[in-house]
Amino acid sequence: MSYRPWILSSAVILCLAFSQAANAFSIPQPKGAAEASRSAHIQLKAGQGDADAQYLLGLMYLSGRYIEQNRQLGVKWMTAAASAGHVKAQQTMADLAFEGSLIERNLSTAEQWYSELSKQGNKWANFRLGFIYAAGGEGVERNCGKAVEQFNAVGDQASLGNIAWILATCPEAQYRNGDKALELSLALLEVDNQDPTILDNLAAAYAEIGDFDAAISTQQKAIEALKLSADKSKSAEFKQRLKSYQNYEPYREILPLFSN
């Protein structure tokens, strides 16, 4: 696939978030009785509806710091804080539900909280929503049009490359636009003409408009550029796409999310 996600692991998210929240809540690494007292205070405040306390208690249960780990309770308190409008809780719930590492993946939940964050101008949320709509599944309908809208809201080079890829390869014809995909890919190629992903996108665009000679030669360049890159994991799929173009077949992709 030609998508390039921004990935921050759930473990890193929780570590950073807990550290920031703990500092904000003035918890100087408590031990023994002091730790128990402060944990009880946080639980009391959370039960009274304090969103900051709910967020912190959610982190505590999810991470197992200062309290016995209980991910179900962690999700409960984190969701309560997110529902109260706590932005960091919304970010945490969205990322955890999307990644599916600490908790079970739930794209509907991820979509819910990323959508809230996107209303606040969060570009990370737009980027991840782009992936959710491009892939679909788990209660979310794939919609290439929505994916393009979300990536377009980000507007960086990776997002524009994703748009070009969708416009060239989306299984639903109404969302494909080979000419636009070609225009975007050629513009990105001017920035870096040796990027294998950009070349891969460009080849798919040529195939979509029926110029298979250009698609073949461009895909061959993409394969050669990939050999010089640090990540060669896409070699097999690059070669498979070359075979498709040699058979005068454009490429169609349903993007899978990463497996756990």
Secondary structure, DSSP 4 states (H G I P E B T S, - for coil): ---------HHHHHHHHHHHHHHHTT-----HHHHHHHHHHHHHHHHTT-HHHHHHHHHHHHHTSSS---HHHHHHHHHHHHHTT-HHHHHHHHHHHHH-SSS---HHHHHHHHHHHHHTT-HHHHHHHHHHHHH-BTTB---HHHHHHHHHHH-SHHHHHHHHHHHHH-SSGGG--HHHHHHHHHHHHHH-TT-HHHHHHHHHHHHHTT-HHHHHHHHHHHHHHHHTSS--TTHHHHHHHHHHHHTT------PPPPP-
